[in-house]
């Protein structure tokens, strides 16, 4: 499922951004891409360690998409919303 995100920036805020940036749209796209890359690296690092410590896991996919699919199918996988909800319930 792809996600489309639209934001509205006030005229005043556009003025501030234009003072610093050559192209606001380009900057936003690069900022999102950078966050995705950081999150992906953190996800893989975290779950490689967890899977390696799990004696029931005998192999891991070498490609990223299959690795993420494997992790998300596990019963112990929770995304940020679910983790925060579990923490709040404690």
C-alpha positions as CSV (number, residue, x, y, z in Angstrom):
1,X,0.0,0.0,0.0
2,X,1.5,3.3,-1.1
3,X,1.0,6.4,1.1
4,X,0.5,9.8,-0.4
5,X,1.2,12.7,2.0
6,X,0.1,16.3,1.4
7,X,1.0,19.2,3.5
8,X,0.0,22.9,3.5
9,X,2.6,25.4,4.4
10,X,1.4,28.9,5.2
11,X,2.6,31.9,3.1
12,X,4.6,33.1,6.1
13,X,6.3,29.8,6.6
14,X,7.0,29.6,2.8
15,X,8.8,32.9,3.2
16,X,11.0,31.5,5.9
17,X,11.8,28.4,3.9
18,X,12.5,30.4,0.7
19,X,15.1,32.4,2.7
20,X,17.1,29.1,3.2
21,X,16.1,26.7,0.4
22,X,16.4,26.8,-3.3
23,X,13.5,24.4,-3.8
24,X,11.0,23.6,-1.0
25,X,9.5,20.6,-2.8
26,X,12.9,19.1,-3.5
27,X,14.0,19.6,0.1
28,X,10.8,18.0,1.5
29,X,11.2,15.0,-0.8
30,X,14.9,14.6,0.2
31,X,14.0,14.9,3.9
32,X,11.4,12.2,3.6
33,X,13.8,10.0,1.6
34,X,16.5,10.5,4.3
35,X,14.1,9.5,7.1
36,X,13.0,6.4,5.2
37,X,16.6,5.3,4.7
38,X,17.4,5.9,8.4
39,X,14.3,4.0,9.5
40,X,15.0,1.1,7.2
41,X,18.6,0.8,8.4
42,X,17.5,0.9,12.0
43,X,14.7,-1.7,11.3
44,X,17.2,-4.1,9.7
45,X,19.8,-3.6,12.4
46,X,17.3,-4.2,15.2
47,X,15.6,-7.2,13.7
48,X,18.8,-8.9,12.5
49,X,20.0,-9.0,16.1
50,X,16.6,-10.3,17.4
51,X,16.4,-13.0,14.7
52,X,20.0,-14.1,15.3
53,X,19.2,-14.5,19.0
54,X,16.0,-16.5,18.3
55,X,16.9,-20.2,18.4
56,X,13.9,-21.0,16.2
57,X,15.2,-19.0,13.3
58,X,17.5,-21.0,11.1
59,X,17.8,-18.7,8.1
60,X,17.1,-15.1,7.1
61,X,16.4,-13.7,3.6
62,X,19.2,-11.8,2.0
63,X,17.1,-9.3,0.2
64,X,15.5,-6.4,2.1
65,X,11.9,-6.8,0.9
66,X,11.8,-10.5,1.9
67,X,13.5,-9.7,5.2
68,X,10.9,-7.0,6.1
69,X,8.0,-9.3,5.1
70,X,9.4,-12.1,7.3
71,X,9.7,-9.7,10.3
72,X,6.3,-8.2,9.9
73,X,4.7,-11.7,9.8
74,X,6.1,-12.5,13.2
75,X,3.8,-12.5,16.2
76,X,6.4,-10.4,18.2
77,X,6.5,-7.6,15.6
78,X,4.7,-4.4,16.5
79,X,4.9,-1.1,14.7
80,X,5.4,2.2,16.6
81,X,1.7,2.7,17.3
82,X,1.3,-0.8,18.7
83,X,4.5,-0.5,20.8
84,X,3.4,2.8,22.3
85,X,-0.1,1.5,23.0
86,X,1.4,-1.6,24.8
87,X,3.7,0.7,26.8
88,X,0.8,2.9,27.8
89,X,-1.3,-0.1,28.9
90,X,1.4,-1.1,31.4
